[in-house]
């Protein structure tokens, strides 16, 4: 008789009484990972100057973390379900903290790249276990609100990274942007050990090691192709080979998961219309939002001329709006009144209109950008918690770790595609609008250095137009993602 998967150590009454404290610990751990995703960008000038890092080094410092994290998310989620979500959370905090120490005191670009890869391992464990623990600790009635708070921390972490990074760099050396993770990781370790209950799914089956290897190779290669395409060219041998390897690895992974008796990822999830609807919308949302935030930081620094700290301060209204709206019952009331499909569609429409406002009214003045950022914050606060909850509700609680891994993996792909595609839109439009006789040198500062004094204003205007074009494409992706997800979820609800 086949073994039945059970939650051998499900949280009990003690966990229920401390559930909000557990959520606070979870959010603290998640915030550390999210800040590290965005904080490095503001330190690039310092790293170039003090470590002698070249362009390729900088790219690998940024990409090493994303590649390792994206490649390991599915395997990390499966390990959390199998061996214990609390255990993997503690391991993730420890690895992330040690990697942060190594990064802080790196003496060469190679050392920093290796440390960032180590942090990516910890990030994969934390990204999957935090959401999985939320699903385990909260019942159906309170889970949407808890996931809403978790999603709010996600949004705040992404938006606050440039501000925190700029503030640290204004007063300390570049290593401080990593060293600040260490006390947070230590606090998280102590709190997680004391308050978070252990939960795991024990089914007596052997681990799917080949599935873990195939998913890791396939995702890492595919993400590498996505993030390296804009720099090396989409038709270059390096990018095409990586993309083919990634697609082949993922195809082999899917075939193996259909074949193996006890798969790491149950492919029946992808026959659930609720899951497909939420995941499809989530990819497009990550595409539009990730790419637009990438453009926004360039807009503030290169077009408006703000330094890292000043640029970070001017993105703060987005995070502040998300926080304030989620402190009110607006999102929960919208979901209860409108239902999941219309809540997602409404939130993503507001988010898309906000980004379009940034593009059309904030191109040359911050006032228009501020209005757009506030609209974007409202849209994120309404739509994102509902979308995350829709994904996790379509997956059995005993598979919460794998579900969180799928959620994170597809989000990473969407984010990487957004940065690559919207960056390509920016580059193409920028090059097309440059004055005659002047070609793009890749970035605005390099192109300005090659331009004559009389042509520099035209170069800056061309770059602003390129940013605007990319933001409008991102806004269209957000609108499409929201309504596509809503349509698929509505069809699923009708059966």
Long-range contacts (C-beta under 8 A, 24 or more apart in sequence): 3-203, 3-204, 3-205, 4-203, 5-201, 5-202, 5-203, 5-398, 6-201, 6-202, 6-203, 6-398, 7-136, 7-199, 7-200, 7-201, 7-397, 7-398, 8-200, 8-201, 8-202, 9-84, 9-197, 9-198, 9-199, 9-200, 10-136, 10-199, 11-136, 11-137, 11-197, 11-199, 12-197, 14-197, 15-137, 15-196, 15-197, 16-137, 18-195, 19-137, 19-138, 19-142, 19-146, 21-195, 22-133, 22-137, 22-195, 22-196, 22-197, 23-134, 23-137, 23-138, 23-146, 23-149, 23-150, 24-191, 25-188, 25-191, 25-192, 25-195, 25-196, 26-130, 26-133, 26-134, 26-150, 26-196, 27-130, 27-149, 27-150, 27-153, 28-184, 28-187, 28-188, 28-191, 29-89, 29-92, 29-93, 29-126, 29-130, 29-185, 29-188, 29-192, 30-126, 30-127, 30-130, 30-150, 30-153, 30-154, 30-157, 31-153, 31-156, 31-157, 31-184, 32-96, 32-126, 32-181, 32-184, 32-185, 32-188, 33-96, 33-122, 33-123, 33-126, 33-127, 33-157, 34-153, 34-154, 34-156, 34-157, 34-158, 34-161, 35-157, 35-160, 35-161, 35-164, 35-181, 36-65, 36-100, 36-119, 36-123, 36-161, 36-178, 36-181, 37-65, 37-66, 37-123, 37-157, 37-158, 37-161, 38-157, 38-158, 38-161, 38-162, 38-165, 38-293, 39-161, 39-162, 39-164, 39-165, 39-177, 40-65, 40-165, 40-177, 41-161, 41-162, 41-165, 41-297, 42-162, 42-165, 42-166, 42-169, 42-177, 42-308, 42-311, 42-312, 43-165, 43-169, 43-174, 43-177, 46-169, 46-173, 46-174, 47-109, 47-112, 47-174, 50-173, 50-174, 51-106, 51-107, 51-108, 51-109, 51-112, 52-109, 53-109, 53-112, 54-109, 57-109, 57-113, 59-228, 59-231, 60-109, 60-113, 61-109, 61-112, 61-113, 61-116, 62-116, 63-224, 63-227, 63-228, 64-113, 64-114, 64-116, 64-117, 64-120, 65-116, 65-117, 65-119, 65-120, 65-123, 66-120, 66-223, 66-227, 66-412, 66-416, 67-117, 67-120, 67-220, 67-223, 67-224, 67-227, 68-117, 68-120, 68-121, 68-123, 68-124, 68-220, 69-120, 69-121, 69-123, 69-124, 69-127, 69-412, 70-124, 70-219, 70-220, 70-223, 70-409, 70-412, 70-413, 70-416, 71-124, 71-215, 71-216, 71-217, 71-219, 71-220, 71-223, 72-120, 72-121, 72-124, 72-125, 72-216, 73-124, 73-127, 73-128, 73-219, 73-405, 73-406, 73-408, 73-409, 73-412, 74-212, 74-215, 74-216, 74-219, 74-264, 74-265, 74-402, 74-405, 74-406, 74-409, 75-124, 75-212, 75-215, 75-216, 75-264, 75-405, 76-124, 76-125, 76-127, 76-128, 76-129, 76-401, 76-405, 77-128, 77-132, 77-401, 77-402, 77-403, 77-404, 77-405, 77-406, 77-408, 78-207, 78-208, 78-212, 78-264, 78-265, 78-401, 78-402, 78-405, 79-125, 79-401, 80-125, 80-128, 80-129, 80-132, 80-200, 80-401, 80-404, 81-132, 81-200, 81-201, 81-398, 81-399, 81-400, 81-401, 81-402, 82-200, 82-201, 82-202, 82-207, 83-200, 84-198, 84-199, 84-200, 85-129, 85-132, 85-133, 85-136, 85-198, 85-199, 85-200, 85-400, 85-401, 86-129, 86-133, 86-192, 86-196, 86-197, 86-198, 86-199, 87-198, 87-200, 88-125, 88-128, 88-129, 88-401, 89-125, 89-126, 89-129, 89-130, 89-133, 89-192, 89-196, 90-189, 90-192, 90-193, 91-122, 91-125, 92-121, 92-122, 92-123, 92-124, 92-125, 92-126, 92-129, 93-122, 93-126, 93-185, 93-188, 93-189, 93-192, 94-122, 94-185, 94-189, 95-119, 95-121, 95-122, 95-125, 96-122, 96-123, 96-125, 96-126, 96-181, 96-185, 97-122, 97-181, 97-182, 97-185, 97-186, 97-189, 98-122, 100-178, 100-179, 100-181, 100-182, 100-185, 101-178, 101-179, 101-182, 103-175, 103-178, 104-175, 104-176, 104-178, 104-179, 104-182, 105-175, 106-175, 115-178, 124-408, 127-404, 127-408, 128-401, 128-404, 128-405, 128-408, 129-401, 129-404, 130-404, 131-388, 131-392, 131-400, 131-403, 131-404, 131-407, 131-408, 132-400, 132-401, 132-403, 132-404, 133-196, 133-199, 135-392, 135-397, 135-400, 135-403, 135-404, 136-197, 136-199, 136-397, 136-400, 137-197, 143-389, 143-392, 143-393, 144-332, 144-335, 144-385, 144-386, 144-389, 145-332, 147-385, 147-388, 147-389, 147-392, 148-326, 148-331, 148-332, 148-385, 148-386, 148-389, 149-326, 149-385, 150-385, 150-388, 151-384, 151-385, 151-388, 152-322, 152-323, 152-326, 152-381, 152-385, 154-384, 155-318, 155-319, 155-322, 155-377, 155-380, 155-381, 155-384, 156-319, 156-322, 156-323, 158-293, 159-293, 159-315, 159-316, 159-318, 159-319, 159-322, 160-312, 160-316, 160-319, 161-312, 162-297, 162-308, 162-311, 162-312, 162-315, 163-309, 163-312, 163-313, 163-315, 163-316, 164-312, 165-308, 165-312, 166-307, 166-308, 166-309, 166-310, 166-311, 166-312, 166-313, 167-309, 167-312, 169-308, 169-309, 170-308, 170-309, 201-398, 201-399, 203-262, 205-261, 205-262, 206-262, 207-264, 208-257, 208-260, 208-262, 208-263, 208-264, 210-256, 210-260, 211-253, 211-256, 211-257, 211-260, 211-263, 211-264, 211-265, 212-264, 214-249, 214-250, 214-252, 214-253, 214-256, 215-249, 215-250, 215-253, 215-264, 215-265, 217-245, 217-246, 217-249, 218-245, 218-246, 218-247, 218-248, 218-249, 218-250, 218-251, 218-252, 218-253, 219-246, 219-249, 219-250, 219-409, 219-413, 220-246, 221-245, 221-246, 221-249, 222-246, 222-247, 222-249, 222-250, 222-413, 223-412, 223-413, 223-416, 226-413, 226-416, 226-417, 226-420, 227-416, 227-419, 227-420, 229-420, 229-424, 230-420, 230-423, 230-424, 230-427, 264-402, 265-402, 265-406, 266-399, 266-402, 269-394, 269-395, 269-403, 269-406, 272-394, 272-492, 273-488, 273-489, 273-491, 273-492, 274-390, 274-393, 274-394, 274-489, 274-492, 274-493, 275-391, 275-394, 275-395, 276-488, 276-492, 277-341, 277-390, 277-484, 277-485, 277-486, 277-487, 277-488, 277-489, 277-491, 277-492, 278-344, 278-387, 278-390, 278-391, 278-394, 278-485, 278-489, 279-391, 279-406, 279-407, 279-410, 280-481, 280-484, 280-485, 280-488, 281-344, 281-348, 281-387, 281-481, 281-482, 281-484, 281-485, 281-486, 281-488, 282-387, 282-388, 282-391, 282-407, 282-410, 282-411, 282-414, 282-481, 282-485, 283-410, 283-411, 283-413, 283-414, 283-481, 284-414, 284-477, 284-478, 284-480, 284-481, 284-482, 284-484, 284-485, 285-348, 285-351, 285-383, 285-384, 285-387, 285-414, 285-477, 285-478, 285-481, 285-482, 285-485, 286-410, 286-411, 286-412, 286-413, 286-414, 286-415, 286-418, 287-414, 287-415, 287-417, 287-418, 287-421, 287-474, 287-477, 287-481, 288-351, 288-352, 288-355, 288-418, 288-474, 288-475, 288-476, 288-477, 288-478, 288-481, 289-351, 289-380, 289-415, 289-418, 289-474, 289-478, 290-414, 290-415, 290-416, 290-418, 290-419, 291-415, 291-417, 291-418, 291-419, 291-420, 291-421, 291-422, 291-423, 291-470, 291-473, 291-474, 291-477, 292-355, 292-358, 292-418, 292-422, 292-470, 292-471, 292-474, 292-475, 294-418, 294-419, 294-422, 294-423, 295-422, 295-423, 295-426, 295-467, 295-470, 295-471, 295-474, 296-358, 296-471, 298-426, 298-444, 298-467, 299-362, 299-369, 299-464, 299-467, 302-443, 302-444, 302-445, 302-460, 302-463, 303-363, 303-364, 303-444, 303-460, 303-463, 303-464, 303-467, 304-366, 314-366, 314-369, 314-370, 315-373, 317-370, 317-373, 317-374, 317-377, 318-373, 318-374, 318-376, 318-377, 318-380, 319-377, 320-377, 321-373, 321-374, 321-376, 321-377, 321-378, 321-381, 322-377, 322-380, 322-381, 324-377, 325-377, 325-378, 325-381, 325-382, 326-381, 326-385, 330-381, 330-382, 331-381, 331-382, 331-385, 331-386, 334-382, 335-386, 339-493, 340-386, 340-389, 340-390, 340-489, 340-493, 341-485, 341-486, 341-487, 341-489, 341-490, 341-493, 342-486, 343-382, 343-383, 343-386, 344-383, 344-386, 344-387, 344-390, 344-482, 344-485, 344-486, 344-489, 345-482, 345-483, 345-485, 345-486, 346-382, 346-383, 346-482, 347-378, 347-379, 347-380, 347-381, 347-382, 347-383, 347-384, 347-386, 347-482, 348-379, 348-383, 348-478, 348-479, 348-481, 348-482, 348-483, 348-485, 349-379, 349-479, 349-482, 349-483, 350-375, 350-376, 350-378, 350-379, 350-382, 350-383, 351-375, 351-376, 351-378, 351-379, 351-380, 351-383, 351-478, 351-482, 352-379, 352-475, 352-476, 352-478, 352-479, 352-482, 353-379, 353-475, 354-378, 354-379, 355-471, 355-474, 355-475, 355-478, 356-471, 356-472, 356-475, 358-471, 359-467, 359-468, 359-471, 359-472, 359-475, 360-468, 360-472, 363-464, 363-465, 363-467, 363-468, 364-464, 379-478, 383-482, 387-485, 390-489, 418-474, 418-477, 421-473, 422-470, 422-471, 422-473, 422-474, 423-470, 425-466, 425-469, 425-470, 425-473, 426-463, 426-466, 426-467, 426-469, 426-470, 427-466, 428-466, 429-462, 429-465, 429-466, 429-469, 429-470, 430-462, 430-463, 430-465, 430-466, 433-458, 433-461, 433-462, 433-465, 433-466, 434-458, 434-459, 434-462, 435-459
